[in-house]
């Protein structure tokens, strides 16, 4: 059994090899490399195809198995409050580093860059009211066909609360959804075997389109942004995780190493969303906490995007020769944080949000967005990695605050003694973090795949 699981190790070695090969092809034959872009797009689309059913099953099983609706509300309230605070912290850090670096001071705007900025502004993101109304799907099933995470979240919450109100008569439906969850996770595991092909196409296209010149000329903003994201993850999130949950940031990130590799090769945090849900449940966080925190975080917990918007705005203003005053910086960037909701996981959405924010707040700076177009894809990777790390940390923290996490299980998993099943992406032996709570059956038991009692023996490969 263990040998079968180890085969996935070669899959991710193949992904690394594909990334290296893609970079080489991008530099050696840029024209050919750009034509390989559909390989990466196709793989990401395959992953996105699975997101709605996985979110629906996870949330319905989690919410439907909780006896008290107030507990679900408490989880959601804590998560949203935490997201608001951390976005503000990320914004402040980006503001400080951006003012210290002054990365755009020595650049000049060309006509070509100005045209690129106008193009990005034309496709900018929608307003806050439109975003809020967009959470409501046109029909009950359209949320599954449009690929909107928040629409799926709304439908799943309604279904979960309805099953919760049905009591024992809803248990057959929950068991059926549990079987559907097994099916979609198994399909996802099959899709992952084409990850090397997708990684090769995506990286080759990015390098082929960008070239070395853009990287050299914009190295200050790129390096500064990566270092700022690293500072935020390892210092801010790391200290918070250690203080609140007693968990080290490095073991947690190591546990999610394959997901980070997937994001790095596809430049989209959405490609790892289904696996984050599965791995957080395996870690020992209850289904309700995972089901609510992770999908909501993908639209509201945009730590990396907040840092990007801050630094990019300062970069554009300095490059245009019209630096922002402190008051303008704060008002513009608070506006952008509100406008950025829904941008997580979508490649290039951060650039459109930047253009849209400048257009509505400082129209004279919109043309300057074109300066950053050439390297945005590389910065998109840092945004996605930071957003993903922030959502993983948020899930552990919310689980700790709501006492919906098994600390012993977390220690065992992060120590490598309870390995994650890469074949099914599900853990039939997962403990229930709230097993001692008579008001919930989160994790396993009712609302899971069956009504068997909680089993705490370590998971084997089979």
Buried (B, 14 or more C-beta within 10 A) or exposed (E): EEEEBEEBEEBBEBBBEBBEBBBBBBBEBBEEBBBBBEBBBBBBEBBBBBBBBBBBBBBBBBBBBBBEEEBBEBBBEBBBEBBEEBBBBBBBBBBEBBBEBBBBEEBEBEEEBBEBBBEBBEEBBEEEEEBEEBBEBEEEEEBBEEBBBBBBBBBBBBBBBBBBEEEEEBBEBBBEBBEBBBEBBBBBBEBBEBBBBBBBBBBBBBBBBBEEEBBEBBEBBBEBBBEBBBEBBBEBBBEBBEEBBEBEBEBBBEBBEBBBBBBBBBBBBBBBBBBBBBBBBBBBBBBBBBBBBBBBBBBBBBBBBBBBBBBBBBBBBBBBEEBBEEEBBBBBBBBBBEBBBBBBBBBBBBBBBBBBBBBBBBEEBBBBBBBBBBBBBBBBBBBBBBBBBBBBBBBBBBBBBBEBBBBEBBBBBBEEEBBBBBBBBBBBBBBBBBBEBEEBBBBBBBBBBEEEEBEBEEBEEE
